[in-house]
Amino acid sequence: MKKSVNTPYALIIGLIAATVIFRIIPHPFNITPVLAAALFAGARVSDKKWAFMLPAAAMFISDAALAYMNNYPLFHSTIIFVYGALLLSVLIGRTALSGEFNAGKTALTTIASSVLFFIITNLGVWLMDGMYSLDFSGLTTCFIMAVPFFKYSIAGDLFFVTVLFGVYELATRKTNVLAKKSA
């Protein structure tokens, strides 16, 4: 069974840089590699500290760049929910995707992580932003208003997971540079 491997720091730095770049350049709304980077880090970065640091660093650096470029505050009312959901995705990647690559399992895990991210972050919007009444009607309205953006999130998450895991699997199978041979 293939487990997480000792991931070269160049790959970690490259993933952070790519995630930051894709998040700050113009892109369709909610189509970013952040959740995919979190799942990938959980599944394929052996050092637990770096697995959690990779997406958190990418998110923080890109948040800081976006706040600077758009002249808005870096720390917002839902930041704990966003970062918490992101770190939960790392944990999901570590538990559900750390073995042999399985495309179906990876796709289902990605969709489940997208749904959890949607629920957690929109719950944060409902609780913290003051845009919706803090009752069942407000909660329902909050989630209904977020649904049109969700299809883009899932599409982006599936696309970037396919790219990250696909390139990684191709590289490890073709060159054996990134993966240890199983004993």
C-alpha positions as CSV (number, residue, x, y, z in Angstrom):
1,M,0.0,0.0,0.0
2,K,1.4,3.4,-1.0
3,K,1.4,5.9,1.9
4,S,2.4,9.5,2.0
5,V,6.0,9.9,0.9
6,N,8.7,12.3,2.0
7,T,7.7,15.1,-0.1
8,P,10.5,17.4,-1.4
9,Y,10.3,20.9,-0.1
10,A,10.5,22.2,-3.7
11,L,7.1,20.5,-4.3
12,I,5.6,22.0,-1.2
13,I,6.9,25.5,-2.1
14,G,5.7,25.0,-5.7
15,L,2.2,24.0,-4.6
16,I,2.0,27.0,-2.3
17,A,3.1,29.3,-5.1
18,A,0.8,27.8,-7.7
19,T,-2.2,28.0,-5.3
20,V,-1.4,31.6,-4.5
21,I,-1.0,32.5,-8.2
22,F,-4.2,30.8,-9.3
23,R,-6.1,32.4,-6.4
24,I,-5.1,36.0,-7.1
25,I,-5.1,36.0,-10.9
26,P,-8.6,36.7,-12.5
27,H,-10.6,33.5,-12.5
28,P,-14.2,32.3,-12.5
29,F,-15.8,32.9,-9.1
30,N,-15.1,30.1,-6.6
31,I,-12.8,28.2,-9.0
32,T,-9.5,28.0,-7.1
33,P,-7.1,25.2,-6.1
34,V,-7.2,25.8,-2.4
35,L,-9.4,22.8,-1.4
36,A,-7.5,20.6,-3.8
37,A,-4.2,21.6,-2.3
38,A,-5.5,20.8,1.1
39,L,-6.7,17.3,0.1
40,F,-3.4,16.7,-1.8
41,A,-1.3,17.9,1.1
42,G,-3.2,15.7,3.5
43,A,-2.9,12.7,1.2
44,R,0.7,13.0,-0.1
45,V,2.7,15.2,2.3
46,S,4.2,12.9,4.9
47,D,5.2,15.5,7.5
48,K,1.9,16.3,9.3
49,K,3.1,19.9,10.1
50,W,3.8,20.6,6.5
51,A,0.6,19.0,5.3
52,F,-1.4,21.5,7.4
53,M,0.9,24.4,6.7
54,L,0.8,24.1,2.9
55,P,-2.8,25.1,2.4
56,A,-2.9,27.5,5.3
57,A,0.2,29.3,4.0
58,A,-1.2,29.4,0.5
59,M,-4.5,30.8,1.8
60,F,-2.9,33.4,4.1
61,I,-0.5,34.6,1.4
62,S,-3.2,34.9,-1.2
63,D,-5.6,36.5,1.3
64,A,-3.0,39.1,2.1
65,A,-2.4,39.8,-1.5
66,L,-6.1,40.1,-2.3
67,A,-6.7,42.3,0.7
68,Y,-3.9,44.6,-0.4
69,M,-4.9,44.7,-4.1
70,N,-8.6,45.3,-3.3
71,N,-8.0,47.5,-0.2
72,Y,-10.1,45.4,2.2
73,P,-9.3,44.0,5.6
74,L,-7.2,40.8,5.8
75,F,-9.1,39.4,8.7
76,H,-12.8,39.0,8.1
77,S,-15.7,37.7,10.2
78,T,-15.7,34.2,8.8
79,I,-11.9,33.6,8.7
80,I,-12.1,30.9,11.4
81,F,-14.8,29.0,9.5
82,V,-12.9,29.2,6.2
83,Y,-9.5,28.2,7.6
84,G,-11.2,25.6,9.8
85,A,-12.9,24.0,6.8
86,L,-9.7,24.1,4.9
87,L,-7.7,22.3,7.6
88,L,-10.5,19.8,8.0
89,S,-10.0,19.0,4.3
90,V,-6.3,18.3,5.1
91,L,-7.4,15.8,7.7
92,I,-9.9,14.2,5.3
93,G,-7.1,13.9,2.7
94,R,-4.9,12.2,5.4
95,T,-7.5,9.7,6.4
96,A,-9.3,9.0,3.2
97,L,-6.8,9.5,0.4
98,S,-3.4,8.5,1.8
99,G,-3.3,5.0,0.4
100,E,-3.1,3.8,-3.2
101,F,-4.6,6.2,-5.7
102,N,-8.2,5.4,-6.6
103,A,-10.0,7.9,-8.9
104,G,-13.5,7.1,-7.7
105,K,-12.6,7.4,-4.1
106,T,-10.7,10.6,-4.8
107,A,-13.7,12.1,-6.7
108,L,-16.2,11.2,-3.9
109,T,-13.8,12.5,-1.3
110,T,-13.5,15.8,-3.2
111,I,-17.2,16.2,-3.5
112,A,-17.7,15.4,0.2
113,S,-15.0,17.9,1.1
114,S,-16.6,20.5,-1.1
115,V,-20.0,19.9,0.6
116,L,-18.4,20.2,4.0
117,F,-16.6,23.4,3.0
118,F,-19.8,24.8,1.7
119,I,-21.8,24.0,4.9
120,I,-19.1,25.2,7.3
121,T,-18.3,28.5,5.5
122,N,-21.9,29.4,4.8
123,L,-22.8,28.6,8.4
124,G,-20.1,31.1,9.3
125,V,-21.6,33.7,7.0
126,W,-25.0,33.1,8.6
127,L,-23.6,33.4,12.1
128,M,-21.1,36.2,11.7
129,D,-21.8,38.5,8.8
130,G,-25.1,40.0,10.0
131,M,-26.6,39.6,6.5
132,Y,-29.2,37.1,7.6
133,S,-31.5,36.8,10.5
134,L,-30.3,34.3,13.1
135,D,-33.2,32.0,12.8
136,F,-34.2,29.1,10.6
137,S,-35.5,31.4,7.9
138,G,-32.2,33.3,7.8
139,L,-30.2,30.1,7.7
140,T,-32.3,28.8,4.9
141,T,-31.9,32.0,2.9
142,C,-28.2,32.1,3.5
143,F,-27.7,28.6,2.0
144,I,-30.2,29.2,-0.9
145,M,-28.3,32.4,-1.8
146,A,-25.0,30.4,-1.8
147,V,-26.2,27.5,-4.0
148,P,-25.5,29.2,-7.4
149,F,-21.8,29.6,-6.4
150,F,-21.5,26.0,-5.2
151,K,-21.5,24.5,-8.7
152,Y,-18.4,26.5,-9.5
153,S,-16.7,25.4,-6.2
154,I,-17.3,21.7,-7.0
155,A,-16.2,22.1,-10.6
156,G,-13.0,23.9,-9.5
157,D,-12.3,21.4,-6.7
158,L,-12.7,18.4,-9.1
159,F,-10.6,20.1,-11.8
160,F,-7.7,21.0,-9.5
161,V,-7.8,17.6,-7.6
162,T,-7.6,15.9,-11.0
163,V,-4.6,18.1,-12.0
164,L,-2.7,17.7,-8.7
165,F,-3.3,14.0,-8.1
166,G,-3.0,13.2,-11.8
167,V,0.3,15.0,-12.3
168,Y,1.6,13.5,-9.1
169,E,0.5,9.9,-10.0
170,L,2.0,10.3,-13.5
171,A,5.3,11.6,-12.1
172,T,5.6,8.8,-9.5
173,R,4.7,6.1,-12.0
174,K,6.9,7.3,-14.8
175,T,10.0,8.4,-12.9
176,N,9.9,6.9,-9.4
177,V,11.5,10.2,-8.2
178,L,8.7,11.3,-5.9
179,A,7.5,7.9,-4.5
180,K,9.3,5.3,-2.4
181,K,9.1,1.8,-3.7
182,S,6.9,-0.4,-1.5
183,A,8.7,-3.0,0.5
